[in-house]
Amino acid sequence: MQLIKYPERTEWSAILKRPSFDATSLEEKVKLILEEVKGNGDGALRKFTRQFDGVDIHDAAVSQAEINDSASRLGDGLKAAIAQAYANIYKFHQAQLQDTIFVETMPGIRCWRKSIGIGKVGLYIPGGSAPLFSTVLMLGVPASIAGCKEIILCSPPDSNGGIHPAILYAAGLVGIRTIFKVGGAQAIAAMAYGTKTVPGVYKIFGPGNQYVTCAKQMVQREGIAIDMPAGPSEICVLADESAVPAFVAADLLSQAEHGADSQVVLISDSADLIDRSWKEVDDQLKALPRRSIAEKSLEHGKMILVKEMKEAIELVNEYAPEHLIISCADDEGIASRIENAGSVFLGNYAPESVGDYASGTNHTLPTNGFAKSFSGLSVDSFLKKITYQKLTPAGLRQIADTVIGMAEGENLQGHANAVKIRMKKLPGN
């Protein structure tokens, strides 16, 4: 990790800049995949599954028997952990539902807004070396609570042509029954355009590699909604002298092991804390199974020493991290001054891992600085809002002159006439 001492504000932009790469060649490759799936449907899915996953899949649909059998392939300890995480995630997200509120803006004019679940949603769950069954809960629970009528799930098959049992078990727990053994950009294409086997959806959710991310961004241009802009995962630890260096190091490494492109940043007003935390990183790294991945991530990590906490808070807000851990004595006071972050973890005993898995909050969060304008995933992500208004004759009479005057002021006589013609029919006119 690079140590940066007392940077000037004019240097912040360069210091906090995320690594970027030329996506032109990637888009060209993904475009070919999207076009072939759009044109050849299931045949293209089988072709790309052989090509990228090394397995022949003649029927991509997961059977109910496979979902049921998943429980017997998992240990009781893991099933209990998934059940606890499910309960916490459900409890937190269930509380996000809001009752319809009716507002009488003027006598005789009643307005309200109703939340309706998006009819068809697609969830993408990565497989491979790190099958993200936790993401099944993070996406499936709010989708279910929102009342989405059709929820489909795509995940790449393993070398045996199956999906990791923990993914199937979590899906069954949530109530997802429509699951397909399809991964990569081709899965995004299938959910976007629909094939004979895989239904098309209105909105696509879920993380993935650069091909998946690129595919999501490209289908969005064609009118398919996606959850949010995505980039490499990232963590920022804001720590003062009260922080525990071993905890800080563990938090940095927990994010670094995600991938070589993961972003890891430590900001502190204590030179001693930075020094001791780095020594802990070095010690803990030696025992990490994904050491080689974490080392590559740490190569572009930053340790930033600032003069005072006020400056540290401003630096965090400028960075707008996906995950922010505040390991400071005044953690709640500092948190109240944070404006840009995906999810915040307060104190020495709130590791980012708990939010990733089981505290109840969602781990699908804005990256790459988008926390300045985007929220993390919630029940609202699976809802659309429809507004309604109903007027009585007396209500229309009260507001008629206002609407007519504004419409004529904009030279939209048809709008004005829609009110005038009704006014002529009212009793007394």
C-alpha positions, 0 to 999 in steps of 0.5 A: 500500500502506498503511504501518503502524508498530509496531501494538499486538497489540490491532490485529492482528486488524483489520490482518490482516482479509481483505476480505469481501463479501456473498455472498447475491446471488452464491449466489442466482445460482449456485443457479439455475445448479446447479438448471438443470444438475441438471434439464436436464443437457447442455442447460443446459451449452450454454445457459450456455456461450452465455451466459457464454462467447459460443460454441455448443458442441454436443459438449463432449467434447474429442477425442483428435485435439484433445489430440494436435494441441495439441503442434503448436500450442506452441513447443518452449521451452514444451513443454520447460518444461512437461516439466521442471515435470512431472518435478519435480512428479512426483518430489516427489509420488511421494515422498509415497506411503507403504507399508502398515504392519502393527501388532500392538497385542497378540499376535494382534491385527493392525491396518493402514491402506491408502491407496486412490485416490478413484474419481472426481475432477474437476479444474477449470482456469480459462481466459480471460486466464490459462489455468492449464496449470500447475494441470493438472500440480498437480492431475493429477500427484498424482491419477495417482500416487494411482491415481484410476481416473477423472479428468475435467477441465473448462475453459471454451472460448475464443471459437473453441470450443476449449481453450488448447493448453497445457492440453490438452498438459499434460493429455495429458502427465499422462494425462488423456483425459476433458476437457470444454469447460465452464467456470464454475459450470455445470462444477462442477454438471456434475461434481457431479451428472453429465450425459449427457456429463459424468460425476459425481465424488466430489471436485472440485478446482481454483481459479476465480472467485467463481462457481466458488468459490461453486458448489464450496462449495454442492455441498459442502453436498450431500455432494460433497467439494472440495479446500479452502476457497478465497479470493483468492490472497495472499502475505506477505513477511517481510524483514529488512535482508539482503533485496534490495528489488528481489526483495521488490518483484518478489515482491509484484507477482507476486502482485498481478497475479493479481487485484484482490482478491489479498492482498499483505503485507510485514512487516519490522523494518527501516524502510529495507528497507520504504522501498526496497522500496516505491520498487522496487514503484513502478518495477517496476509501470510496466512490468507488462502487468497493471499496472491489476490489480496497482494495484487489489490494492496499494490494500489491501496492507499494509506493516507495520513491527515492532520485532523479528523475534520479533514479526514471526514471531508476526504471520505466524503470526496472518495464516497466509498462503497463500504466505510468503517469508522473505527474512531472514539466518536464514531456516531458523531463522525457518522452524522457528518458522512454524506457519501458512502454506500454502507457505514460500519461504526466502532471497533466491533462492526466489521464489514463482513457482518454487513456482507452476510448477516446483520440485515443491511444489504451488501449490494452497494454503489461503487466507483464514487457513485455513492455520491448519487446512488443508494444501496439496494433496498426493497425500493429497488424492486418497486415502482411508484404510481401516483393517483389523484381524484377530484370532486366537482368542487375540487375541480372548481377550486383549481380550474383557474390555476390550471387554465392560467398555467396552461394558457401561459405555456400556449397549450390550449388543449390542456386548458380546454380539458378543464374548461369543457368540464367546468361548463358541465358543472352545476351552476355554470 
